[in-house]
Amino acid sequence: MNKSSKKIILVFLIIATSFSAGFAVNDFIDSLNDKNNIKGLINIGVQNDQNKAGLDFWNILDEEDENEIEKRADFSVFWEAWRMIEDKYTLEDLDYEKMVFGAVSGMVDSLGDPYTVFLSPQDKIMFEQDMKGSFSGIGAEIGFRDKFLTVIAPLKGSPAEKAGLLSGDKILKVDETEIIGMNIDEAVSTIRGEKGTMVKLTIGRDELDELKEIEIVRDIIKIETVEWEIKNKNIAYIRISQFKEETIDEFDSQIDDIIVNDPKGIIIDLRNNPGGYVSTLEDIASRFLDNGDIIFVEDFGNKKEVYKASGNNKFNSIPIVVLINEGSASASEIFAGALKDNNGAKLVGKTTFGKGLVQEMQNLKDGSALKITVAKWLTPSGLDINKDGIKPDYEVEITLEDYENNKDPQLEKALDILTY
């Protein structure tokens, strides 16, 4: 294999290995435009005269880098297959961009981590829209549990919630498409659709003996992420449905109204909260923690990084109960762990989802991106929440009968704890 071919194929590995470790979800949208973290990228085009892939390097690799990478992998098989396709394949014209995207996706999929994914330019746009809080779909957060695509949480007031989709439901088919083997972003793209169109999900539910079909009409999903009210005996009930870009502003705009009521206790409802921006998590957690309190720890394997509260505690010694369930995931699990470990907050409900992995988003030159798992999250006490989640201090079940009759024994238990 000649030197030029070596340099071309090196790029595929460099895309996956040359990112600096760091916290990903924290303000990752800003980092998407930072090319300095990437050692070499490719610009794919089609040469009109030869109908061959044109590869334009904007960073030249040195011979030492080539030799080092080739010690770890033999890329000749890739180029042998590439050239064979160019020479032999005749069913349709080759789409070189699609071939490159497929190659990168295959490399990423080989890692076996459903949260490390390659995003095409269109997928990245869709992802950014999700995080900014407005998109067309069913309004449910999904993730993998035991290799099944599982509903982490239907968002409050969403078409998914109204149709009866529940946390823990395993999605097996979307319309007539089986989704086993898809990654998260492929599954989301399959479920997503235009406002007013209907999608049929075939789901498995632990308490049901047979599969269930749920029809959901898609809509624009735009949900307020912070709500509050005063419950009986002057208990402030605060529901945080997600940690999105606008959540901290929503919270801060209401915090004075909460404080002026001089609540005897606070209930923070994180049930079905699938997570979101960790920068938002840090800001809101700091409203409940003292300066220097540990919010969470990132474990990169060979090093740990500690994140501490900025000291904006607005609620001092007011007792707190946090509601959690199987739909509490990612940033919401860290939030619950921080309040439990620092403030002695009591957790009520069911064991959380158990997504304790940190993803880093990095932009590629053509508008695509990689979302890469770079670390684990640990609670202040050192608990690794990945897969196992956080167990409640008081385990309280909500049955289907409770759900259908608008009963909430978990909330009732939280009120009992704070009023005795």
N, C-alpha and C positions, 0 to 999 in steps of 0.2 A: 504493500500500500504506500503510495507516494506521500510526500510531506503535505501537499495541499489537501488530500483526502483525510489525512490524520487530523488536520486543523478543523476541518468541517465537522467531523463527527465528535470532536472534543467538546463542541459547544453544547451538545445534548446533555452531557454529564455536568458541565459547568453550570448550566441553568439550574440544576438541582442541588449543586454542592457549594456554590460560591457565595451564598448569602451569609452575612454576619448574623450570629445569634443575637436575639433581642426580643423584647416583648412585642408580640405581633398585633394583638387586637387593640392595644392601646394606641389610639390615633393612627391606625394603619392606613386609613384613606389618605392621610397626608403623605405617608411614606411611599404610596404607590408611584409617585412621580420622581422618586429619588433613584437615579441610575447609578449612583456611586457605589452601591452595595453589590453591583453585578460586575463580574470580571470580564465577561465576553458575551455578546448577544449577536443574533443573526437577523438579517432583514431578508425575508423570503420574497422572491419575485419570479416572474417567468420571462425568459429571454425570447423575444419574438422570433429571432432567426433560427434558433435551435430547439425551442420548446423544452429547454432544460431549466432546472432550478438554479437561480442565481443567488449567490450567498455573499453578502457584503459585510465584512468584519469591521466594526468600529473600535475594536480593541485587539491588538495583535498578541497572540500567545507566544511565549518564548519556548525554545527547544526543551528546556528543563521541565516546564510544565507538561509538555506533550509526553515526554519519556516517563514522568512520574505517573500520569494517569494511565498510560498504556501498560504499566506494570500491573494495574488493578483490573483491567478489562481488555478483551480483544474485540475491537470494533469492526474487524474485517467482515464478520458475518452480516452486520447491518448493511454495509455497502454492497456486499454480494447480493443480498436480497433486493436492495434498492435498484441496482442496475438490472437485475433479472426482471423486475416489474416493468422498468422502462423498456426493456428489450422485448418482452414476451406478452405483456398484458394488452388486450385488444378490445375489451367490451365497451370501454368508454375512454374519453380523454382523461389524462391524469390531472388531478387537482393537487398540485404540489403543496399548497398551504395546508390542505386537509391531511395530506400524508405526514407532514412535519408535526402538526397538532396531534395526530394519532400516535406518532412515535413518542412524543413527549408524554402524552397521556398514558401510554403503555408503560413507560419507564416509571412514572409516578405511581400507577396502579400496582406495580410489582412490589412496592414497599409494604403493601398489605394494611395500610392505615387509611380508613375511610375519610379521615379529616384532612389528609394531605391530598390536594387535588390541583389539576391544571385547569385554568379558566380561559376559555377563548375570549376574544374581545367582547363578544355579545354577552357571554356568561358573566364577565366582570362587570359590565354595565348593570345587568340584572341584580348582581350581588350588592353593588353600591346603592341601587334604588331600595333594596330591602333594608339596608342599614340606615337609610335616611328616612324610612318610615312610610313610604307610599309606593304601592305596587298593586297589580291586579292578580288575584289568586284566591285561595280558599282561607288563608289566615291560620296556618298551623305550622309550628316548628317541628321538624323531623330530624331524627338521628339514628345511628345504628346501635342495636343492643342484641348481643348474641347472633350477629350476622343478619338480623332481620331489620328492615327499615321500620322504625317505630315512631309513633307520634309522641314527641316530648311534651308538647302543649298546644292545644287549640287556643288561639288568642281570644281574649274576652270580647264578646260582641261580634265575632267573626262569623262568616258563613260556615266554617268548619264546626264551631261550637254550636251554632243554631241547628245544624244538621245532625248533631249527636255524636260527633267524633270525640273520643276521650283519650286522655293521656294513657299510654301503654298499648294502644291499639297497634297491631302489626299490619302494615300495608303490604299486601301481596300482589295486587294488580291495580293498574290505573286504566280505566276503561277495559280494553282487551289486551293491554300490554303488561306482561309479567316484568317486574322490576328487580327480581333477584339478579345480582351481579352488577347492578348500577351503583355508581358512587352517589354521594349526597347531591351534588349539583345536577347530575343527569336526572335523578329522581325529581328534584324540585322543578326542573325544566319541563318534565313530563306532566306534572300536576298543574303547573302554572298555565294560565290561559287568559283570553280576553274576558272582560267584564260581560256578564250576562250569559256566558256559555256554561254548560253543565259538564261535570266530570263525575265519573262513578268509581269509587274506591271499593275494592274487595279487601276486607280486613279480618284479622283473627283477633279475638278477645278472650282472655283467660277464662272468664266466667261463662262463656258461650260454648256450646257443644259443636256448633257448626259455623262456617264462615258467614259473614254478614256483608251485604252490599249497601253502601251509603252514597246517595246522590247529593252532590253539592253544586250550587250555582255560584260561579266565581263572581267576585266583586272587587272594587278598589278597596284595598286594606289600608286604612289610616286610623290608628287607634291612639287615644290619649294614654300615656303610660303611667301617669300618677293620678290616683283618686284618694280622697280621704273623707271621713265623717266622724262625728262623735257618737260612740255607742253608749249603751246604758252605763250608769255610774261613772261618767266622765272618762271613758277609755277612748283614746284616739286610735282609729283604725285607718291605716295607710296601706293602700294596695299599689305595688309597683309591678306592672305587667311585663316590662322589658327595660333594659339599660341601653336606651338609644341615644342618638345625638342630642335630641331635644329634652331628654328626661331630666337633666339637672336643672334646666331653666324652669320646667314645669314644677319640679320639687321646690326650688327656691322661691317661686312665686306664691307658694301656698304655706311655706314653713312658718311665717309670722302668724298666720291665722290659726295654725295648730298650736303654737306656743301661747297665744293670748288666751286660749281656753284652759290653760294650766292643767293639762291632762294628768290623771292619777296614774295611768299606765299607757303603754303604746303597743299596739299589735301591728306588725309589719307583715303583710301578706305577699309572699313570694311564690305562691302556688301557681304552677303553669307558667312561670317566668323562665324562658329559655336562655336568658343571658343577654349578651350584647357587648357594647363598648366597655372595656375595663377602665378606661379613663373616667367614664361616667360612674362606674362602680366605686372607684377611689374617691371621687368627689362626694358622692352621697354617703358612703361609709364614714367619711371624715366629719359629717354632720352629727354622727352618733358616737364617735370615738375621740379620745383625748390625743393631744399632740404626741407623736412618737409611737402610738399603738401600732402594732403590726397588723396590716390588713391581710396580706398573703405573702407567700414565698414562691418564687419561680425556681424550679429545680432543673438545671440544664444537664444533669448527670455529673459533669466535672466541676460545676460551680453552682452556687445558689445566689439569688438576688432577692433582697428583702424590700417590700413596699410598705411604707408607713403612712399613717394618717397625718394630715396637715394641721390638725388641731382646731377644727371649727365646730367642736361639740356644742350642739344647741340644746341638748336635752338632759345633760348632766346625769343625775342619778335616778331618773325615771325608769321604773322596771319595764322590761321589754319582753314580749313574746313574738317569735317569728313562726309564721305558718309556712310549711314546706310540703311538697308531695313529689310523686314520681316525675312530674313535669317541671320541677325546679332544676335547672341545669346551668353548668358553666359559671358565669359571673354571679348568678343568684346563689349558687352553692357556696362560693367564696364569701359572699356578703353574709350569709347565714353563719358560716364558720367564724368569721371575724367578730360578729356580735356575740356569739356564744363564748368564744375564748377570751375576749376582752371585757365584756360587760356582764357576763353570766346570763345572757339572754336564754330563755327556755325555748326549745324547738318543739313544735307540735305538728303532727300530721303523719306523713309516710316518708320512708327513705328516699332521698333525692336521686336524680337520674344517674349521676356519676360520670360527668364529662369533665375531667380534670386535665385536659391537654391544652397547651398554648399553641395557637397557630400564628404564623408570621406571614403577612401578605407582602409580596414583592411584585413590582410591575416589570413586564418584559417590553422590549422595544416596540413591538408591533401592536401594543394595546392589550395583549393577553397578560395573564398573571399566574403566579404560583402561590398557593396557600399551603404552607409547610408547618407541620408539627415540630416545634423546636424545644419544648420543655413541658414539665408537669406543673400543675398548681398544687401547692400545699397550704393548708390552713395555718394560722399562727402557731397552733400546737404541734404542727408537723404532720397532720393527717393527710395522706394521699387519697384524694376523693375519686380518682379515676376508676371507673367500673363499679366500685363499691358504694359510692355516694356518701352522704352524711345521714346518720340515723337520728331520728327525733328523740327528745327526752321523754315525750309522751306520744306513743303511737296510737293514732286514732284513724279508724277507717271511715270512708264515705262510701256507702253502698249504692247500688243502682236505684234502690227504693228511695234512699235519701235524696239522690240527685233528681229523681223524677218528682219528688214532693217538695223541692226547694228547701231541704233541710241541710244544715251545715254543722255537724257535730264537732268538726275541728275548730271552727270559730267559737262555738259554744264552750269548748274546753279551754281555749285561750282566754275567754272572758272570765271563766271560773277561776283560773290561776291568778288573774290580776285583781279580782274583786274579793278575795279571801285573805 
